[in-house]
């Protein structure tokens, strides 16, 4: 794990993350990976902006195999927390619209995919975190956790099954491996 600070924010980057990105960059002839990395950073930048907007401060950004995690120092009120969670997707929506206006179809598609993917109700995605915050309004923590885990697992398994169909039909394993990644990251996510 490589660790350093930028503007007082701790940054941790796992070696597996660096290896995965390196392999993707090495074999990417379409520049989709480059756009994906840029769009992911833009997504996280919008989270950071919204955290600062609410006079809070991010504590740590972790780049690991399961994705990029942003950890903030203090808890925010519910609506502010939901705004922070959805702000990354708003960043991707802005990039999507800009890319469409500039007729950049590949970057537009990458941002649309990131937007939709991050809104999925899975434990490690923005949509899952938003779902949990909303469930906490109506249920106690233990019930929220059970509902949340069931939905997260359902989404991950559903994506994997669709991925199997896509492998058979189109010879593209991306969605299958994404679903498997969500399954494994769900196994290791703790509250």
C-alpha positions as CSV (number, residue, x, y, z in Angstrom):
1,X,0.0,0.0,0.0
2,X,1.4,3.4,-1.0
3,X,0.3,6.2,1.4
4,X,0.7,10.0,1.1
5,X,-1.2,13.2,1.7
6,X,-2.6,15.9,-0.6
7,X,-4.0,19.0,0.9
8,X,-4.3,17.2,4.3
9,X,-6.2,14.3,2.8
10,X,-4.7,10.9,3.3
11,X,-4.4,8.9,0.1
12,X,-3.9,5.1,0.1
13,X,-3.3,3.2,-3.1
14,X,-3.1,-0.6,-3.1
15,X,-0.5,-2.3,-5.3
16,X,-3.3,-4.5,-6.8
17,X,-5.2,-1.4,-7.9
18,X,-2.0,-0.1,-9.6
19,X,-1.5,-3.5,-11.3
20,X,-5.1,-3.7,-12.5
21,X,-5.1,-0.2,-13.9
22,X,-1.7,-0.8,-15.5
23,X,-2.9,-4.0,-17.2
24,X,-6.1,-2.2,-18.4
25,X,-4.0,0.7,-19.8
26,X,-1.6,-1.7,-21.5
27,X,-4.3,-3.5,-23.4
28,X,-6.7,-0.7,-24.0
29,X,-6.6,0.5,-27.6
30,X,-9.9,2.3,-27.4
31,X,-9.0,4.9,-24.7
32,X,-12.1,3.7,-22.7
33,X,-9.9,3.0,-19.7
34,X,-8.4,6.4,-19.8
35,X,-11.8,8.0,-19.9
36,X,-12.9,5.6,-17.2
37,X,-10.1,6.7,-14.9
38,X,-10.7,10.4,-15.7
39,X,-14.4,10.0,-15.1
40,X,-13.9,8.1,-11.8
41,X,-11.6,10.9,-10.5
42,X,-14.1,13.5,-11.6
43,X,-16.8,11.5,-9.8
44,X,-14.7,11.5,-6.6
45,X,-13.9,15.1,-7.0
46,X,-17.6,16.0,-7.0
47,X,-18.0,14.0,-3.7
48,X,-15.1,16.0,-2.2
49,X,-16.5,19.3,-3.4
50,X,-19.9,18.6,-1.8
51,X,-18.2,17.5,1.5
52,X,-16.4,20.9,1.6
53,X,-19.6,22.7,0.6
54,X,-21.1,21.4,3.9
55,X,-18.0,22.6,5.8
56,X,-16.8,19.1,6.4
57,X,-13.5,17.6,5.4
58,X,-12.6,14.3,3.7
59,X,-10.3,12.2,5.8
60,X,-9.0,9.6,3.4
61,X,-9.3,8.3,-0.2
62,X,-8.5,4.7,-0.7
63,X,-7.8,3.2,-4.1
64,X,-8.3,-0.6,-3.9
65,X,-9.2,-3.4,-6.1
66,X,-12.9,-3.1,-5.3
67,X,-12.9,0.6,-6.3
68,X,-12.3,4.0,-4.8
69,X,-13.6,4.8,-1.3
70,X,-13.9,8.2,0.2
71,X,-14.0,8.5,4.0
72,X,-15.1,11.7,5.6
73,X,-14.0,12.8,9.1
74,X,-17.4,13.7,10.6
75,X,-21.0,12.5,10.1
76,X,-23.3,14.9,8.3
77,X,-27.1,15.3,8.7
78,X,-29.1,12.8,6.6
79,X,-29.9,15.1,3.7
80,X,-26.4,16.5,3.5
81,X,-25.0,12.9,3.5
82,X,-27.4,11.9,0.7
83,X,-26.3,15.0,-1.3
84,X,-22.7,14.1,-0.8
85,X,-23.4,10.5,-2.0
86,X,-25.3,11.5,-5.1
87,X,-22.9,14.3,-6.0
88,X,-20.4,12.0,-7.7
89,X,-23.2,10.8,-10.0
90,X,-24.1,14.4,-10.7
91,X,-20.5,14.9,-11.8
92,X,-20.8,12.0,-14.2
93,X,-24.1,13.4,-15.5
94,X,-22.4,16.8,-16.2
95,X,-19.5,15.1,-18.0
96,X,-22.0,13.0,-19.9
97,X,-23.9,16.1,-21.2
98,X,-20.7,17.9,-22.0
99,X,-19.4,14.9,-24.0
100,X,-22.7,14.6,-25.9
101,X,-22.6,18.3,-26.8
102,X,-19.0,17.9,-28.0
103,X,-20.0,14.7,-29.9
104,X,-17.6,12.6,-27.9
105,X,-19.6,9.3,-27.9
106,X,-17.2,7.0,-26.1
107,X,-16.6,9.4,-23.1
108,X,-20.3,10.1,-22.9
109,X,-21.0,6.3,-22.8
110,X,-18.3,5.8,-20.1
111,X,-19.9,8.5,-17.9
112,X,-23.4,7.2,-18.4
113,X,-22.2,3.7,-17.4
114,X,-20.5,5.1,-14.3
115,X,-23.5,7.1,-13.4
116,X,-25.9,4.2,-13.7
117,X,-23.5,1.7,-12.1
118,X,-22.9,3.9,-9.1
119,X,-26.6,4.3,-8.5
120,X,-27.1,0.5,-8.2
121,X,-28.2,-0.5,-4.7
122,X,-25.1,-2.4,-3.8
123,X,-23.3,-2.1,-0.5
124,X,-20.1,-0.6,-2.0
125,X,-21.8,1.9,-4.4
126,X,-23.3,5.3,-3.9
127,X,-26.8,3.9,-4.6
128,X,-26.4,1.3,-1.9
129,X,-25.2,3.9,0.6
130,X,-28.2,6.1,-0.2
131,X,-30.5,3.2,0.2
132,X,-29.1,2.4,3.6
133,X,-29.5,6.0,4.7
134,X,-33.2,6.0,3.6
135,X,-33.8,2.6,5.3
136,X,-32.4,4.0,8.6
137,X,-35.3,6.4,8.6
138,X,-37.8,3.6,8.8
139,X,-36.1,0.7,10.5
140,X,-33.5,-0.1,13.2
141,X,-29.9,-0.7,12.3
142,X,-30.2,-4.6,12.3
143,X,-33.2,-4.7,10.1
144,X,-31.6,-2.1,7.7
145,X,-28.5,-4.3,7.5
146,X,-30.5,-7.4,6.6
147,X,-32.5,-5.6,3.9
148,X,-29.4,-3.9,2.6
149,X,-27.4,-7.1,2.4
150,X,-30.2,-9.0,0.6
151,X,-30.6,-6.2,-2.0
152,X,-26.8,-5.9,-2.4
153,X,-26.4,-9.6,-2.9
154,X,-29.3,-9.8,-5.3
155,X,-27.9,-7.0,-7.4
156,X,-24.4,-8.6,-7.5
157,X,-25.8,-12.0,-8.4
158,X,-28.2,-10.6,-11.0
159,X,-25.4,-8.7,-12.7
160,X,-23.3,-11.9,-12.7
161,X,-26.1,-13.9,-14.3
162,X,-26.7,-11.3,-17.0
163,X,-22.9,-11.3,-17.5
164,X,-23.0,-15.0,-18.2
165,X,-25.6,-14.4,-20.9
166,X,-23.4,-11.6,-22.4
167,X,-20.4,-13.9,-22.4
168,X,-22.3,-16.6,-24.2
169,X,-24.0,-14.1,-26.7
170,X,-21.3,-11.5,-27.2
171,X,-18.1,-13.0,-25.9
172,X,-17.7,-10.0,-23.5
173,X,-16.9,-11.0,-19.8
174,X,-17.0,-7.4,-18.4
175,X,-20.4,-7.5,-16.7
176,X,-19.7,-11.0,-15.3
177,X,-16.5,-9.9,-13.7
178,X,-18.1,-6.7,-12.4
179,X,-20.8,-8.8,-10.7
180,X,-18.2,-11.1,-9.3
181,X,-16.2,-8.1,-8.0
182,X,-19.4,-6.8,-6.3
183,X,-20.0,-10.2,-4.7
184,X,-16.4,-10.4,-3.3
185,X,-16.4,-6.8,-2.2
186,X,-19.7,-7.4,-0.4
187,X,-18.2,-10.3,1.4
188,X,-15.4,-8.1,2.9
189,X,-17.4,-4.9,3.6
190,X,-18.0,-4.4,7.3
191,X,-20.2,-1.9,9.1
